[in-house]
Amino acid sequence: MSIAGFLAHSALAAARDQTRTAATIAADHDVLTELFATGRKLGWAGSNLNQMTKTLNSGGDATHVEETLADVRHAATATKAAVERIISRAKGEAA
């Protein structure tokens, strides 16, 4: 399942659940907003990496490789943290 598909599925499932409190919905909204933001950042960073790879493969010089890799690591870490929060919350609700 793609990230966009997962987010859409999660949002629809949350909307159908009538037992959820406003606080839980607000917390989930924050996490989903964070996931969408980090997804965009990963997309931008991936695009930058592709452009740098093309430049390097054609004999050019890419000066911002380390910064771009750091951005990718940061976005991946933020995405992982958001997913872990969702999993942790889901386990708590299932108990």
All heavy atoms as an XYZ file, in Angstrom:
690
protein
N       0.851     -1.169      0.000
C       0.000      0.000      0.000
C       0.902      1.239      0.000
O       1.871      1.308      0.742
C      -0.905     -0.018      1.230
C      -1.797      1.201      1.363
S      -2.853      1.211      2.834
C      -4.044     -0.027      2.417
N       0.566      2.187     -0.832
C       1.344      3.422     -0.884
C       1.082      4.255      0.368
O       0.100      4.023      1.097
C       0.965      4.230     -2.123
O      -0.356      4.732     -1.986
N       1.945      5.229      0.599
C       1.756      6.122      1.751
C       0.449      6.889      1.603
O      -0.334      6.991      2.550
C       2.944      7.087      1.908
C       4.190      6.305      2.315
C       2.635      8.167      2.941
C       5.444      7.126      2.387
N       0.192      7.403      0.394
C      -1.047      8.148      0.172
C      -2.262      7.252      0.397
O      -3.257      7.676      1.004
C      -1.063      8.726     -1.237
N      -2.181      6.007     -0.056
C      -3.279      5.069      0.148
C      -3.495      4.771      1.619
O      -4.634      4.703      2.096
N      -2.387      4.582      2.344
C      -2.477      4.336      3.778
C      -3.128      5.514      4.490
O      -4.000      5.338      5.340
C      -1.091      4.066      4.366
C      -1.061      4.087      5.866
C      -1.571      3.030      6.600
C      -0.539      5.175      6.546
C      -1.545      3.054      7.980
C      -0.517      5.212      7.924
C      -1.024      4.141      8.651
N      -2.703      6.714      4.153
C      -3.259      7.905      4.800
C      -4.737      8.053      4.485
O      -5.541      8.380      5.375
C      -2.475      9.148      4.374
C      -1.025      9.198      4.850
C      -0.308     10.400      4.248
C      -0.948      9.237      6.360
N      -5.114      7.808      3.235
C      -6.528      7.898      2.862
C      -7.341      6.839      3.607
O      -8.424      7.133      4.150
C      -6.687      7.746      1.357
N      -6.834      5.616      3.641
C      -7.519      4.533      4.351
C      -7.675      4.870      5.835
O      -8.746      4.689      6.417
C      -6.740      3.227      4.180
C      -7.304      2.086      4.953
N      -8.435      1.415      4.568
C      -6.897      1.505      6.113
C      -8.709      0.468      5.450
N      -7.784      0.509      6.400
N      -6.611      5.371      6.443
C      -6.638      5.726      7.869
C      -7.637      6.844      8.142
O      -8.380      6.797      9.119
C      -5.247      6.154      8.337
O      -4.346      5.097      8.203
N      -7.647      7.837      7.278
C      -8.564      8.966      7.471
C     -10.010      8.515      7.356
O     -10.870      8.918      8.151
C      -8.255     10.062      6.453
N     -10.309      7.668      6.367
C     -11.684      7.182      6.207
C     -12.094      6.289      7.368
O     -13.219      6.386      7.867
C     -11.819      6.436      4.885
C     -11.751      7.312      3.638
C     -11.698      6.455      2.381
C     -12.930      8.270      3.589
N     -11.192      5.442      7.839
C     -11.498      4.583      8.979
C     -11.770      5.419     10.224
O     -12.704      5.139     10.978
C     -10.355      3.604      9.228
N     -10.983      6.447     10.428
C     -11.175      7.323     11.591
C     -12.498      8.066     11.491
O     -13.192      8.255     12.497
C     -10.017      8.304     11.698
N     -12.862      8.489     10.293
C     -14.114      9.231     10.124
C     -15.329      8.360     10.412
O     -16.357      8.854     10.884
C     -14.194      9.782      8.697
N     -15.213      7.067     10.162
C     -16.343      6.147     10.377
C     -16.470      5.696     11.827
O     -17.496      5.172     12.220
C     -16.175      4.927      9.479
C     -16.371      5.231      8.023
C     -16.338      3.952      7.192
N     -16.273      4.296      5.795
C     -15.219      4.121      5.023
N     -14.124      3.573      5.509
N     -15.240      4.463      3.752
N     -15.447      5.870     12.632
C     -15.442      5.394     14.021
C     -16.140      6.410     14.914
O     -15.595      7.459     15.230
C     -14.000      5.171     14.479
C     -13.922      4.530     15.858
O     -14.975      4.367     16.500
O     -12.807      4.198     16.274
N     -17.340      6.078     15.356
C     -18.152      6.988     16.161
C     -17.777      6.980     17.643
O     -18.305      7.764     18.427
C     -19.636      6.630     16.014
C     -20.139      6.750     14.588
C     -20.039      8.168     14.064
O     -20.410      9.119     14.749
N     -19.532      8.317     12.854
N     -16.862      6.101     18.055
C     -16.506      6.000     19.472
C     -15.307      6.863     19.849
O     -14.950      6.948     21.013
C     -16.171      4.538     19.838
O     -15.015      4.121     19.088
C     -17.338      3.609     19.534
N     -14.706      7.501     18.882
C     -13.489      8.276     19.145
C     -13.823      9.635     19.761
O     -14.800     10.266     19.401
C     -12.715      8.466     17.840
C     -12.228      7.142     17.280
C     -11.802      7.239     15.840
N     -10.938      8.343     15.557
C      -9.609      8.307     15.656
N      -9.015      7.200     16.023
N      -8.885      9.352     15.365
N     -12.986     10.077     20.670
C     -13.187     11.369     21.319
C     -12.582     12.482     20.464
O     -11.753     12.228     19.585
C     -12.520     11.398     22.699
O     -11.099     11.279     22.522
C     -13.028     10.289     23.594
N     -12.968     13.694     20.752
C     -12.426     14.848     20.025
C     -10.914     14.965     20.227
O     -10.188     15.318     19.301
C     -13.121     16.131     20.480
N     -10.441     14.644     21.425
C      -8.995     14.718     21.697
C      -8.227     13.701     20.858
O      -7.160     14.005     20.320
C      -8.732     14.479     23.181
N      -8.762     12.499     20.736
C      -8.107     11.472     19.923
C      -8.083     11.875     18.464
O      -7.075     11.730     17.778
C      -8.837     10.118     20.077
O      -8.857      9.759     21.447
C      -8.161      9.036     19.281
N      -9.189     12.401     17.982
C      -9.264     12.843     16.593
C      -8.272     13.973     16.345
O      -7.572     13.989     15.332
C     -10.706     13.272     16.238
C     -11.616     12.038     16.239
C     -10.751     13.980     14.885
C     -13.095     12.356     16.162
N      -8.166     14.910     17.276
C      -7.224     16.027     17.122
C      -5.785     15.516     17.105
O      -4.973     15.967     16.300
C      -7.421     17.039     18.244
N      -5.472     14.562     17.974
C      -4.120     14.007     18.010
C      -3.815     13.275     16.713
O      -2.721     13.406     16.149
C      -3.959     13.075     19.204
N      -4.766     12.514     16.208
C      -4.572     11.814     14.933
C      -4.413     12.810     13.790
O      -3.614     12.593     12.887
C      -5.741     10.876     14.637
C      -5.708      9.624     15.491
O      -4.690      9.392     16.176
O      -6.702      8.877     15.468
N      -5.163     13.887     13.844
C      -5.052     14.915     12.801
C      -3.641     15.477     12.771
O      -3.059     15.656     11.701
C      -6.068     16.033     13.049
C      -5.995     17.123     12.047
N      -5.200     18.237     12.238
C      -6.568     17.273     10.839
C      -5.302     19.032     11.189
N      -6.129     18.465     10.323
N      -3.079     15.730     13.957
C      -1.714     16.248     14.033
C      -0.711     15.265     13.432
O       0.192     15.660     12.698
C      -1.326     16.553     15.485
C      -2.087     17.736     16.060
O      -2.680     18.503     15.279
O      -2.092     17.871     17.291
N      -0.885     13.984     13.733
C       0.033     12.974     13.215
C      -0.107     12.856     11.703
O       0.890     12.802     10.977
C      -0.203     11.606     13.900
C       0.607     10.509     13.222
C       0.148     11.685     15.372
N      -1.342     12.843     11.203
C      -1.552     12.740      9.756
C      -1.009     13.971      9.035
O      -0.413     13.857      7.966
C      -3.033     12.533      9.449
C      -3.579     11.168      9.850
C      -5.087     11.105      9.628
C      -2.887     10.052      9.111
N      -1.177     15.134      9.633
C      -0.620     16.355      9.042
C       0.899     16.250      8.959
O       1.505     16.600      7.948
C      -1.034     17.583      9.874
O      -2.460     17.665      9.873
C      -0.446     18.858      9.319
N       1.507     15.729     10.026
C       2.958     15.540     10.049
C       3.391     14.542      8.978
O       4.388     14.752      8.281
C       3.381     15.044     11.433
C       4.869     14.868     11.597
C       5.236     14.398     13.000
O       4.457     14.617     13.949
O       6.314     13.805     13.131
N       2.627     13.450      8.811
C       2.967     12.463      7.787
C       2.898     13.054      6.382
O       3.765     12.810      5.550
C       2.043     11.248      7.892
C       2.414     10.221      8.938
C       1.336      9.146      9.042
C       3.747      9.583      8.637
N       1.846     13.820      6.110
C       1.741     14.451      4.795
C       2.908     15.407      4.563
O       3.483     15.449      3.478
C       0.413     15.213      4.650
C      -0.729     14.348      4.219
C      -1.779     14.103      5.080
C      -0.750     13.773      2.958
C      -2.849     13.300      4.685
C      -1.811     12.974      2.550
C      -2.861     12.740      3.423
N       3.267     16.183      5.577
C       4.375     17.136      5.436
C       5.698     16.421      5.188
O       6.470     16.820      4.314
C       4.473     18.020      6.679
N       5.948     15.350      5.935
C       7.203     14.639      5.739
C       7.202     13.904      4.401
O       8.261     13.775      3.774
C       7.510     13.656      6.882
O       6.440     12.729      7.015
C       7.749     14.382      8.185
N       6.046     13.466      3.955
C       5.961     12.843      2.636
C       6.353     13.815      1.534
O       7.084     13.460      0.604
N       5.877     15.055      1.655
C       6.262     16.085      0.679
C       7.760     16.356      0.747
O       8.421     16.476     -0.280
C       5.490     17.383      0.945
C       4.056     17.352      0.452
C       3.425     18.736      0.510
N       3.501     19.359      1.821
C       2.610     19.193      2.792
N       1.576     18.407      2.613
N       2.746     19.807      3.947
N       8.293     16.424      1.960
C       9.731     16.675      2.110
C      10.554     15.543      1.507
O      11.573     15.784      0.864
C      10.085     16.861      3.592
C       9.564     18.157      4.169
C       9.857     18.248      5.647
C       9.206     19.479      6.252
N       9.405     19.537      7.712
N      10.120     14.303      1.726
C      10.835     13.174      1.136
C      10.766     13.228     -0.388
O      11.739     12.919     -1.075
C      10.265     11.850      1.644
C      10.689     11.433      3.037
C       9.867     10.230      3.506
C      12.165     11.105      3.087
N       9.638     13.641     -0.918
C       9.503     13.790     -2.366
C      10.448     14.839     -2.922
O      11.112     14.618     -3.945
N      10.526     15.987     -2.250
C      11.431     17.061     -2.696
C      12.886     16.600     -2.607
O      13.668     16.825     -3.518
C      11.251     18.317     -1.854
C       9.927     18.989     -2.013
C       9.130     19.012     -3.133
C       9.234     19.741     -1.030
N       7.986     19.718     -2.888
C       8.022     20.192     -1.604
C       9.508     20.090      0.290
C       7.102     20.967     -0.915
C       8.584     20.860      0.978
C       7.400     21.298      0.376
N      13.223     15.961     -1.496
C      14.593     15.504     -1.323
C      14.938     14.430     -2.355
O      16.041     14.421     -2.911
C      14.809     14.978      0.096
N      13.997     13.539     -2.624
C      14.228     12.514     -3.635
C      14.438     13.122     -5.011
O      15.303     12.672     -5.781
N      13.674     14.144     -5.313
C      13.852     14.846     -6.580
C      15.236     15.481     -6.653
O      15.919     15.398     -7.683
C      12.775     15.923     -6.732
O      12.968     16.651     -7.917
N      15.666     16.100     -5.553
C      17.009     16.689     -5.506
C      18.089     15.626     -5.678
O      19.071     15.842     -6.389
C      17.230     17.440     -4.185
C      16.469     18.739     -4.125
O      16.023     19.249     -5.136
N      16.307     19.254     -2.918
N      17.900     14.472     -5.035
C      18.872     13.392     -5.177
C      18.943     12.908     -6.627
O      20.030     12.649     -7.155
C      18.523     12.225     -4.256
C      18.845     12.409     -2.783
C      18.278     11.247     -1.971
C      20.340     12.507     -2.564
N      17.800     12.796     -7.276
C      17.787     12.387     -8.678
C      18.527     13.395     -9.553
O      19.285     13.015    -10.456
C      16.361     12.201     -9.183
C      15.724     10.934     -8.672
O      16.406      9.981     -8.319
N      14.402     10.908     -8.642
N      18.297     14.674     -9.308
C      18.979     15.705    -10.086
C      20.488     15.662     -9.853
O      21.280     15.800    -10.795
C      18.425     17.085     -9.739
C      17.006     17.295    -10.205
C      16.417     18.601     -9.691
O      17.130     19.453     -9.186
N      15.110     18.748     -9.824
N      20.896     15.455     -8.605
C      22.325     15.376     -8.303
C      22.949     14.140     -8.945
O      24.060     14.202     -9.466
C      22.555     15.363     -6.792
C      22.423     16.728     -6.171
S      22.905     16.696     -4.447
C      21.314     16.551     -3.698
N      22.243     13.028     -8.899
C      22.753     11.805     -9.517
C      22.948     12.003    -11.009
O      23.979     11.613    -11.571
C      21.794     10.629     -9.245
O      21.656     10.458     -7.837
C      22.294      9.343     -9.874
N      21.977     12.624    -11.653
C      22.087     12.905    -13.088
C      23.298     13.795    -13.364
O      24.076     13.549    -14.289
C      20.808     13.575    -13.588
C      20.814     13.865    -15.061
C      19.510     14.494    -15.510
C      19.578     14.836    -16.991
N      18.356     15.498    -17.431
N      23.472     14.823    -12.542
C      24.613     15.730    -12.711
C      25.933     14.995    -12.521
O      26.857     15.145    -13.315
C      24.514     16.899    -11.715
O      23.302     17.618    -11.968
C      25.697     17.844    -11.827
N      26.022     14.197    -11.461
C      27.255     13.460    -11.192
C      27.547     12.435    -12.291
O      28.699     12.260    -12.696
C      27.178     12.763     -9.832
C      27.204     13.685     -8.610
C      26.869     12.900     -7.342
C      28.557     14.369     -8.488
N      26.508     11.761    -12.785
C      26.701     10.771    -13.842
C      27.139     11.393    -15.167
O      27.731     10.717    -15.995
C      25.435      9.945    -14.060
C      25.239      8.909    -12.979
O      26.184      8.476    -12.343
N      23.992      8.518    -12.768
N      26.844     12.659    -15.347
C      27.245     13.321    -16.587
C      28.546     14.101    -16.407
O      28.906     14.927    -17.241
C      26.130     14.227    -17.111
O      25.822     15.235    -16.176
N      29.247     13.862    -15.280
C      30.550     14.475    -15.063
C      30.518     15.803    -14.345
O      31.557     16.435    -14.150
N      29.368     16.233    -13.915
C      29.249     17.504    -13.211
C      29.595     17.377    -11.736
O      29.970     16.310    -11.250
N      29.444     18.480    -11.032
C      29.737     18.527     -9.602
C      28.461     18.871     -8.855
O      27.772     19.834     -9.187
C      30.813     19.585     -9.332
C      31.248     19.612     -7.874
O      31.183     18.545     -7.231
O      31.637     20.687     -7.402
N      28.124     18.090     -7.853
C      26.957     18.348     -7.013
C      27.461     18.762     -5.640
O      28.061     17.966     -4.919
C      26.076     17.111     -6.935
N      27.224     20.011     -5.280
C      27.819     20.561     -4.063
C      26.988     20.348     -2.803
O      27.495     20.547     -1.710
C      28.052     22.073     -4.242
O      26.801     22.694     -4.540
C      29.035     22.328     -5.365
N      25.741     19.941     -2.942
C      24.867     19.880     -1.769
C      24.433     18.448     -1.437
O      23.380     18.249     -0.847
C      23.636     20.756     -1.981
C      23.973     22.189     -2.233
N      24.451     23.012     -1.243
C      23.933     22.934     -3.353
C      24.670     24.219     -1.745
N      24.373     24.192     -3.028
N      25.254     17.474     -1.780
C      24.887     16.076     -1.550
C      24.682     15.799     -0.061
O      23.665     15.222      0.339
C      25.946     15.116     -2.143
C      25.632     13.675     -1.770
C      26.033     15.277     -3.644
N      25.613     16.211      0.769
C      25.508     15.931      2.211
C      24.283     16.598      2.824
O      23.602     16.000      3.662
C      26.784     16.367      2.935
C      27.998     15.512      2.608
C      27.799     14.039      2.933
O      27.181     13.717      3.967
O      28.257     13.211      2.136
N      24.003     17.827      2.421
C      22.821     18.526      2.957
C      21.539     17.810      2.544
O      20.617     17.650      3.356
C      22.783     19.962      2.461
C      23.850     20.850      3.058
C      23.838     22.232      2.418
O      22.759     22.698      2.013
O      24.917     22.835      2.328
N      21.473     17.374      1.286
C      20.284     16.681      0.807
C      20.115     15.349      1.514
O      19.001     14.990      1.924
C      20.358     16.480     -0.719
O      20.476     17.764     -1.339
C      19.124     15.779     -1.245
N      21.194     14.604      1.693
C      21.116     13.337      2.420
C      20.679     13.563      3.866
O      19.899     12.773      4.416
C      22.460     12.614      2.370
C      22.844     12.042      1.008
C      24.269     11.480      1.050
C      21.865     10.986      0.559
N      21.148     14.634      4.477
C      20.723     14.961      5.848
C      19.233     15.270      5.875
O      18.526     14.851      6.805
C      21.528     16.136      6.392
N      18.735     15.980      4.855
C      17.297     16.273      4.766
C      16.484     14.990      4.627
O      15.426     14.838      5.243
C      17.002     17.205      3.597
C      17.491     18.619      3.827
O      17.778     18.977      4.992
O      17.585     19.378      2.838
N      16.980     14.055      3.799
C      16.283     12.775      3.616
C      16.246     12.011      4.941
O      15.200     11.490      5.334
C      16.967     11.928      2.517
C      16.415     10.507      2.504
C      16.795     12.579      1.158
N      17.375     11.964      5.629
C      17.421     11.271      6.928
C      16.461     11.908      7.932
O      15.766     11.210      8.675
C      18.840     11.277      7.477
C      19.773     10.345      6.750
C      21.169     10.327      7.397
N      22.114      9.651      6.549
C      23.044     10.258      5.805
N      23.178     11.574      5.838
N      23.858      9.554      5.054
N      16.424     13.234      7.952
C      15.548     13.938      8.885
C      14.079     13.634      8.579
O      13.290     13.321      9.478
C      15.828     15.428      8.825
C      14.978     16.274      9.716
N      14.408     15.821     10.872
C      14.580     17.566      9.619
C      13.707     16.782     11.447
N      13.795     17.842     10.700
N      13.701     13.705      7.316
C      12.313     13.434      6.933
C      11.950     11.977      7.204
O      10.847     11.682      7.677
C      12.102     13.781      5.461
N      12.873     11.058      6.937
C      12.611      9.640      7.202
C      12.439      9.388      8.695
O      11.556      8.633      9.108
C      13.739      8.792      6.632
N      13.259     10.037      9.513
C      13.151      9.889     10.963
C      11.815     10.438     11.462
O      11.150      9.820     12.307
C      14.321     10.603     11.666
O      15.537     10.008     11.217
C      14.220     10.495     13.172
N      11.401     11.584     10.938
C      10.117     12.176     11.334
C       8.957     11.283     10.905
O       7.989     11.106     11.650
C       9.974     13.572     10.732
N       9.050     10.702      9.726
C       8.004      9.805      9.242
C       7.922      8.571     10.128
O       6.835      8.150     10.532
C       8.274      9.395      7.782
O       8.314     10.567      6.972
C       7.201      8.461      7.263
N       9.073      7.999     10.449
C       9.101      6.823     11.311
C       8.494      7.126     12.676
O       7.711      6.339     13.208
C      10.537      6.329     11.470
C      10.654      5.089     12.314
C      12.102      4.643     12.437
C      12.193      3.423     13.332
N      13.565      3.018     13.585
N       8.817      8.278     13.240
C       8.275      8.656     14.548
C       6.754      8.808     14.487
O       6.043      8.360     15.393
C       8.918      9.953     15.033
N       6.248      9.406     13.421
C       4.801      9.580     13.281
C       4.099      8.234     13.138
O       3.054      7.992     13.750
C       4.492     10.477     12.087
N       4.668      7.336     12.355
C       4.084      6.005     12.189
C       4.104      5.251     13.508
O       3.123      4.590     13.867
C       4.819      5.229     11.074
C       4.410      3.761     11.065
C       4.551      5.873      9.720
N       5.184      5.363     14.248
C       5.263      4.693     15.546
C       4.215      5.236     16.510
O       3.646      4.483     17.309
C       6.671      4.817     16.131
C       7.677      3.944     15.411
C       9.114      4.180     15.848
O       9.382      5.139     16.617
O       9.981      3.418     15.400
N       3.940      6.542     16.441
C       2.889      7.123     17.285
C       1.529      6.552     16.902
O       0.709      6.249     17.774
C       2.887      8.644     17.166
C       4.046      9.278     17.913
C       4.207     10.757     17.700
N       3.002     11.531     17.674
C       2.912     12.728     17.088
N       3.972     13.271     16.517
N       1.783     13.402     17.102
N       1.283      6.385     15.614
C       0.009      5.819     15.167
C      -0.121      4.376     15.643
O      -1.163      3.969     16.157
C      -0.108      5.898     13.626
C      -0.286      7.347     13.184
C      -1.270      5.044     13.128
C      -0.201      7.548     11.690
N       0.942      3.592     15.477
C       0.910      2.187     15.899
C       0.707      2.086     17.402
O      -0.118      1.295     17.876
C       2.198      1.464     15.462
C       2.229      1.329     13.939
C       2.318      0.100     16.134
C       3.566      0.868     13.392
N       1.414      2.906     18.161
C       1.292      2.887     19.612
C      -0.129      3.246     20.045
O      -0.706      2.599     20.919
C       2.292      3.853     20.226
O       2.121      3.922     21.613
N      -0.689      4.264     19.426
C      -2.058      4.680     19.749
C      -3.054      3.587     19.380
O      -3.987      3.313     20.123
C      -2.391      5.980     19.034
C      -3.684      6.591     19.522
C      -3.929      7.976     18.994
N      -2.883      8.865     19.441
C      -2.198      9.641     18.612
N      -2.439      9.648     17.344
N      -1.262     10.437     19.072
N      -2.849      2.945     18.224
C      -3.758      1.881     17.795
C      -3.708      0.697     18.763
O      -4.732      0.110     19.081
C      -3.412      1.427     16.379
N      -2.511      0.369     19.244
C      -2.383     -0.717     20.216
C      -3.087     -0.360     21.519
O      -3.710     -1.195     22.151
C      -0.910     -1.030     20.478
C      -0.254     -1.772     19.351
C       1.198     -2.069     19.679
C       1.891     -2.803     18.538
N       3.323     -3.026     18.821
N      -2.983      0.906     21.928
C      -3.647      1.363     23.152
C      -5.154      1.324     23.034
O      -5.843      0.989     23.987
N      -5.679      1.633     21.846
C      -7.129      1.604     21.646
C      -7.647      0.190     21.557
O      -8.777     -0.080     21.929
C      -7.494      2.381     20.370
C      -7.315      3.874     20.504
C      -7.578      4.632     19.211
O      -7.957      3.979     18.206
O      -7.418      5.854     19.205
N      -6.807     -0.722     21.065
C      -7.236     -2.112     20.912
C      -7.250     -2.852     22.248
O      -7.932     -3.851     22.397
C      -6.308     -2.846     19.936
N      -6.512     -2.351     23.213
C      -6.428     -3.046     24.515
C      -7.653     -2.855     25.354
O      -8.555     -2.205     25.149
C      -5.217     -2.518     25.281
